[in-house]
Amino acid sequence: MRRHLRAALVAALVPLIGIAVLLFARPAAAASLSQVTGFGNNPTNLKMYAYVPDRVAAKPALLVLVHYCGGSASAIAGGNGKDYLTAADRYGFVVVLPEATRTEKCFDVSSPQGLRRDGGSDSTGIKSMVDWARARYNVDPARIVVSGFSSGAMMTNVLAAQYPDVFSAASAFSGVPAGCFATTNGSLWNSTCSGGNLIKSAQQWGDQARAMYPGYTGAYPRMQLWHGTTDTTLAYPNFGEEIKQWTNLHGLSQTPAFTDHPQSSWTRTRYGATGTRATVEGISIAGVGHALPMAGQLAYAISFLGLDGTTTPSSPASPSTPVSPSTPVSPSTPVSPSSSPPVTAACTVTSSVSAWSNGLTVNLTIGNTGTSTINGWSLGFTLPTGQTITGGWNATYTPATGAVTARNASYNATIAPGSTVTAGFQATHTGNAGAPTGYTLNGSPCTAS
């Protein structure tokens, strides 16, 4: 890989790592990463690490989590991939973390060997890791998924194309289409692709992916794609090219079946199905560069991948079905309104609404104006008539209409005196785009502003 471009990748990601550590810091779990050796065919000498929660489901899901250029298994596990491990603690799934050992610490998504099923490069070694984990932990074969960031996102696309009979779903943050980085000169960097200048038809992209597993006629994994509009490391046009590829692989139109804005800077499009586990989903984030994922985004990926449960997910939900993409709660430290009597609260709630034709997002800032620390909170409020919650962050929301209760996530259960926490949700509306009313915190009325 070209040295200055590698440096650009690392420079873009180093600040993110530090920020992510702050954003996603949690109390240490009992489980930890462990290195696995002798896991099978490993032609490029990758390292394998596994995260196995203390309570593994009887037939667990398996997540392959792939790091960025310059990264490592421990860096992604302790930084911007931490929420995946927190979810593993709650839902009992196993996480496999490949680690690149070449100098650049990037994955091979460029060589002819790397772009062919069982071709003898990184993807071959990662498939061996999957096989090892399946045998050891009685993994549910219908719930093997993959996610990655940057170089890991590119590998996510490649793995989903090469092993569509293995992976059921994938989530790629700031990547490129499978095969976009192809080279023939031994380099692992393709500047035409990274610059967003490799434009093809949907059919061409689909054919390029199909060529990685010739003769395969089965279904391809569901795919979730994320990209920032100001990304200059792996330029934003790659987002549209990825959508072309995966809609083509699924035989879908590139016209979205559903579009919404989970947050004011996000545009989410769904193809094929319209619910939480759509066939293809794209999330474009305005004004963001090569810095994904950011706070709260992995919660949406966890739901899309079907990891927020202990059994095979049911069919995709409709867009009106409420989802709760807040960060999962560890089973060893459950936070529930019924687990202990809530502390009576003195509180303020500040709300801000961003609305469009038939939808809106509401951001809530909850303040503790009392003298005692609140450990575990439930915020009650009433939605205006015609509003229905379709998703949320930093809390769970039930029911979807009328008098709603928002309950804390594991990481924001405590509100010290004089401190605040933030949460929010998206909703549809039929004309009334007003803010909620009647706020109460643990049963005590709050001052609204």
Secondary structure as GFF3:
##gff-version 3
##sequence-region A 1 449
A	DSSP	alpha_helix	3	23	.	.	.	ID=ss1
A	DSSP	beta_strand	33	36	.	.	.	ID=ss2
A	DSSP	beta_strand	47	51	.	.	.	ID=ss3
A	DSSP	beta_strand	62	66	.	.	.	ID=ss4
A	DSSP	alpha_helix	73	78	.	.	.	ID=ss5
A	DSSP	alpha_helix	82	91	.	.	.	ID=ss6
A	DSSP	beta_strand	94	99	.	.	.	ID=ss7
A	DSSP	alpha_helix	122	137	.	.	.	ID=ss8
A	DSSP	three_ten_helix	141	143	.	.	.	ID=ss9
A	DSSP	beta_strand	144	149	.	.	.	ID=ss10
A	DSSP	alpha_helix	151	162	.	.	.	ID=ss11
A	DSSP	beta_strand	169	173	.	.	.	ID=ss12
A	DSSP	alpha_helix	191	194	.	.	.	ID=ss13
A	DSSP	alpha_helix	202	210	.	.	.	ID=ss14
A	DSSP	beta_strand	222	228	.	.	.	ID=ss15
A	DSSP	alpha_helix	237	249	.	.	.	ID=ss16
A	DSSP	beta_strand	258	260	.	.	.	ID=ss17
A	DSSP	beta_strand	266	271	.	.	.	ID=ss18
A	DSSP	beta_strand	280	285	.	.	.	ID=ss19
A	DSSP	alpha_helix	297	304	.	.	.	ID=ss20
A	DSSP	beta_strand	347	355	.	.	.	ID=ss21
A	DSSP	beta_strand	359	368	.	.	.	ID=ss22
A	DSSP	beta_strand	374	375	.	.	.	ID=ss23
A	DSSP	beta_strand	378	382	.	.	.	ID=ss24
A	DSSP	beta_strand	388	393	.	.	.	ID=ss25
A	DSSP	beta_strand	395	398	.	.	.	ID=ss26
A	DSSP	beta_strand	403	408	.	.	.	ID=ss27
A	DSSP	three_ten_helix	410	412	.	.	.	ID=ss28
A	DSSP	beta_strand	414	415	.	.	.	ID=ss29
A	DSSP	beta_strand	420	428	.	.	.	ID=ss30
A	DSSP	beta_strand	437	441	.	.	.	ID=ss31
A	DSSP	beta_strand	444	448	.	.	.	ID=ss32
###
